[in-house]
Amino acid sequence: MTPTLDTLLPADADRALLLGRVWRHDMGGPALVTVRDGALVDLSAHAPTMAELLDHRELRQLARLAPGVTLGPVQAVLANELRARPDPALPRLLAPCDLQAVKACGVTFAVSLLERVIEAQAGGDAARARALRAQLNETLGGDLSSIRPGSAAAQRLKEDFVARGAWSPYLEVGLGPDAEVFTKAQPMSSVGFGAAVGLHPDSQWNNPEPEVVLAVNGRAEVVGATLGNDVNLRDIEGRSALLLGKAKDNNGACAIGPFIRLFDEHFTLDTVRVAEVSLCIEGADDGFLLEGVSRMQEISRDPLELVGHACGPHHQYPDGFMLFLGTMFSPIQDRGAAGAGFTHRLGDRVTIASPSLGTLVNTVQRSDAIPPWTYGVGALMKHLRSRAR
């Protein structure tokens, strides 16, 4: 599954409406772009931020027809991001969101539910995970995959676990009526295609989480989707669910991209509902290779249901939000000692792909060794003011 230039964009890229953000070195700041006839076209003259662009009443027409400066072939920009030493003359691809909140849903697949329960019962100790996994699989069997959260059947299963003293907060959000929706990252902090993702230096047991990410505008309309890596620190979250912030929101711990694909007659929410998201992890120096597939058809809650848990009369996002839908893929393949399971090594390359959305590629480093996050909302506002003069 090693990415090629032909697979970095959607399989039907010639008809896909793609929006993104790049860093323009000549302007000293970010620019909004669309992909048109194989080239990046700057749309910054039509909206100052991606949040405002996604609110535009003529969004699809802008993506298709709005005039703008051509910044060069999109394939050249994508290929440049994968080089060991990128050419600084080319635009640098950024995460395709800016002012939007970055939210994520947890425990939306039965397989990932089991792994979260294992993390909690193992207390973040990877060595105990194998025995607990076998025990839980024997106890639960195939029950979880066919049970709708919040249903009478789910309530009966919950009562059974409570009676056995085996209940956990992960089973509550996996089986109960309320979905887990948490803040994954602050606006402007996500990294994009080609960038390094960061692992907290305290973590010794961690993995990528390949996910579909919905783009929701300020009117709570789902206008498109992209790919994301919700980097997961299994040992830290496993010690306590209250350490979710430390486990999930670190420098470079959220990757989104490469582009937001807008919904239209060729790409709809139904496309997302049946999407397959593949994951490939390639070790930099140990020859390790792990591949897997997450099938959206196996999700426990419909994407629109998850959007409803995130926003509505109870909570508004005037700048919109990006919503990670969760993953069914929790790698357990041993890497090193038998029974130790999977964990990242520095230099790993993570490739997340789906035919309708393209490919997101990132390398893995420590969160205190990658470039610090310094360009936030305040810096963006200063840049927009200077550009308006």
Buried (B, 14 or more C-beta within 10 A) or exposed (E): BEBEEEBBBBEEBEEBBBBBBBBBEEBEBBBBBBBBEEBBBBBBEBBBBBBBBBBBEEBBEBBEEBEBEEBBBBBBBBBBBBEEEBEEEBBBBBBBBBBBBBBBBBBBBBBBBBBBBBBBBBEBBBEBBBEBBEEBEEEBEEBBBEBEBBEEEBBEBBEEBEEEEBBBBBBBBBBBEEBBBBBBBBBBBBBBBBBBBBBBEEBBBBBBBBBBBBBBBBEBBBBBBBBBBBBBBBBBBBBBBEBBEBBBBBBBBBBBBBBBBBBBEBBEBEBBBEBEBBBBBBBEEEEBEBEBBBEBEEBBBEBEBBBBBBBEEEEEBEBBBBBBBBBBBBBBEEBEEEEBBBBBBBBBBBBBBBBBBBBBBBBBBBBEBBEEBEBEBEEBEEBBEEBEE
